[in-house]
Amino acid sequence: MPGQRASEAQRKREIREAAYQVAVQKGLDGLTGRDVAQAAGLSSGLVFFHYGSKEALRLALLDELIDWLVGSGQDVPALEPVADLLAAIQAEIGLQQADHEKVGLFLQYWVLGMRFPEVRARLRQALDDYRALFHEPARELLIARGSEPQEEAVASLAALGVSIVVGCAFQELLDPGWFARERPLAGAGWLAALSPSAAAAGDATARSADT
């Protein structure tokens, strides 16, 4: 109804959306309650009524970005185990390449985390949750290669997947167009081809051809 007061949840969502726009334009260091209020069409007092400080608003915005990152797990078709892991990596790279603004803010928070323990703690937990998205394809890959899917091995392989995604996202952000999506995936394919099991299979094939 016209004139109906917005709910608290709706108002806070409007403030976070305005904070996002201000942060994209001016950076996290330029995020002020006054600018957020102006972008949201609200008073500064109302902004700080819902978020008591600039730091609280900044953390709320980080939580929004983390929800986007960790909740972004893409459905990919069932493939062979190696292809499954590469498909998961490819889907995440594609998502982050399509949204440079969010990746740019993540990079700023990354730097901010060096100075602010609360930011660092949130980012550390976000990375743990993000790595968990890669655990299942990593486990299936180890099983397919005849390896025992011990948790340490699964976690290491998942961490490698996240390192590829995050590294590619930051490189694309800082140097747009430097690589096509296929480059890091091709590199992962080369590593798979150089693995001991792949090399042994190649030797067996060569011996079979000679007989």
C-alpha positions in Angstrom: 0.0 0.0 0.0 1.2 3.6 -0.7 2.9 5.1 2.3 3.4 1.7 4.0 6.6 1.5 5.9 9.2 -0.9 4.6 10.0 -3.9 6.7 13.3 -3.9 8.5 14.6 -6.7 6.3 13.6 -4.8 3.2 15.2 -1.6 4.4 18.4 -3.3 5.3 18.5 -5.0 1.9 18.1 -1.6 0.2 20.9 -0.2 2.3 23.2 -3.1 1.3 22.4 -2.7 -2.3 23.2 1.0 -2.1 26.4 0.2 -0.2 27.4 -2.2 -3.0 26.9 0.5 -5.7 28.9 3.0 -3.7 31.7 0.5 -3.0 31.9 -0.4 -6.7 32.2 3.3 -7.7 34.4 4.6 -4.9 36.0 1.5 -3.4 35.7 0.2 0.2 37.8 3.1 1.5 35.3 5.5 0.0 32.3 3.8 1.5 30.6 6.3 3.8 27.2 6.4 5.5 26.4 9.7 3.8 27.0 8.3 0.3 25.1 5.1 1.1 22.2 7.1 2.4 22.1 9.3 -0.7 22.3 6.2 -3.0 19.5 4.6 -1.1 17.3 7.7 -0.8 17.4 7.6 2.9 18.8 9.6 5.8 22.2 8.9 7.3 20.5 8.4 10.6 18.4 5.6 9.2 21.4 3.9 7.7 23.2 3.9 11.0 20.0 2.9 12.8 20.1 -0.4 10.9 24.0 -0.7 10.7 25.6 1.0 13.7 28.9 1.9 12.0 30.7 2.0 8.8 32.6 -1.2 9.8 29.3 -3.0 10.4 28.0 -1.9 7.0 31.2 -3.1 5.4 31.0 -6.5 7.1 27.3 -6.8 6.0 28.4 -6.2 2.4 31.1 -8.8 2.7 28.6 -11.3 3.9 26.5 -10.6 0.8 29.5 -11.2 -1.4 30.3 -14.5 0.4 26.8 -15.7 -0.1 27.2 -15.0 -3.8 30.5 -16.9 -3.9 29.7 -20.0 -1.8 26.1 -20.2 -3.0 27.2 -20.1 -6.7 27.9 -23.9 -7.0 26.9 -24.6 -10.6 25.1 -27.6 -11.8 27.3 -29.3 -14.5 26.6 -32.5 -16.4 28.0 -35.8 -15.1 31.2 -36.5 -16.9 34.3 -38.6 -16.3 36.1 -37.8 -13.0 38.9 -35.7 -14.5 36.4 -33.9 -16.7 34.0 -33.4 -13.7 36.7 -31.6 -11.7 37.7 -29.5 -14.7 34.0 -28.7 -15.4 33.5 -27.5 -11.8 36.6 -25.3 -12.2 35.4 -24.0 -15.6 32.0 -23.2 -14.3 33.4 -21.2 -11.4 35.9 -19.3 -13.6 33.1 -18.5 -16.0 30.9 -17.1 -13.2 33.6 -14.9 -11.9 34.7 -13.7 -15.3 31.1 -12.6 -15.8 31.0 -10.4 -12.7 34.2 -8.4 -12.4 32.6 -5.9 -9.9 32.2 -8.6 -7.2 35.6 -10.1 -7.9 37.1 -6.5 -7.6 35.4 -6.0 -4.2 36.7 -9.4 -3.0 40.2 -8.3 -3.9 39.7 -5.1 -1.9 38.4 -7.2 1.1 41.4 -9.5 0.7 43.7 -6.5 1.3 41.5 -5.2 4.1 41.7 -8.5 5.8 45.4 -7.9 6.4 44.4 -5.1 8.8 41.0 -6.2 10.2 40.7 -9.5 12.0 36.9 -9.7 11.6 37.3 -9.4 7.8 40.1 -12.0 7.8 38.1 -14.4 9.8 35.1 -14.1 7.4 37.3 -14.6 4.4 39.0 -17.6 6.0 35.6 -19.3 6.6 34.5 -18.4 3.1 37.5 -20.1 1.6 36.8 -23.2 3.7 33.2 -23.3 2.5 34.3 -22.6 -1.1 36.9 -25.4 -1.1 34.1 -27.8 0.2 32.3 -27.3 -3.2 35.2 -29.1 -4.9 35.4 -32.0 -2.4 33.1 -34.4 -4.2 34.6 -34.1 -7.7 38.0 -34.3 -6.1 37.0 -37.5 -4.2 35.6 -39.1 -7.4 38.8 -38.3 -9.3 41.0 -40.0 -6.7 38.8 -43.1 -6.7 38.9 -43.2 -10.5 42.7 -43.1 -10.4 42.8 -46.0 -8.0 43.8 -43.8 -5.0 42.4 -44.0 -1.5 40.2 -40.9 -1.2 41.7 -39.9 2.2 40.4 -36.5 3.5 43.9 -34.9 3.3 44.2 -35.8 -0.4 40.6 -34.7 -1.2 41.2 -31.4 0.6 44.5 -30.8 -1.2 43.0 -31.4 -4.6 40.0 -29.2 -3.8 42.4 -26.5 -2.6 44.2 -26.7 -5.9 40.9 -26.2 -7.8 40.1 -23.2 -5.7 43.6 -21.8 -6.3 43.1 -22.1 -10.0 39.7 -20.3 -9.9 40.8 -17.5 -7.6 44.1 -17.0 -9.4 42.4 -16.8 -12.7 39.8 -14.4 -11.4 42.4 -12.0 -10.0 44.5 -12.2 -13.1 41.5 -11.4 -15.4 40.6 -8.5 -13.1 44.0 -6.9 -13.0 44.9 -7.7 -16.7 41.6 -8.1 -18.6 41.8 -10.4 -21.7 45.2 -11.8 -20.7 43.9 -15.3 -20.9 41.0 -17.2 -22.3 39.2 -19.6 -20.1 40.8 -22.6 -21.8 44.3 -21.6 -20.8 44.2 -22.6 -17.1 42.1 -25.6 -18.0 44.6 -26.7 -20.6 47.3 -26.4 -18.0 45.3 -28.7 -15.7 45.0 -31.2 -18.5 48.7 -31.1 -19.1 49.3 -31.9 -15.4 46.9 -34.8 -15.6 48.7 -36.1 -18.6 52.0 -35.9 -16.8 50.8 -37.8 -13.7 52.4 -41.2 -12.9 49.3 -43.2 -13.7 48.9 -41.4 -17.1 52.6 -42.0 -17.9 52.3 -45.7 -17.0 49.2 -46.1 -19.2 51.1 -44.4 -22.1 54.1 -46.8 -21.6 51.7 -49.8 -21.6 50.1 -48.6 -24.8 53.5 -48.1 -26.5 54.6 -51.6 -25.5 51.4 -53.1 -26.8 51.9 -51.4 -30.1 55.5 -52.8 -30.4 54.4 -56.4 -30.0 
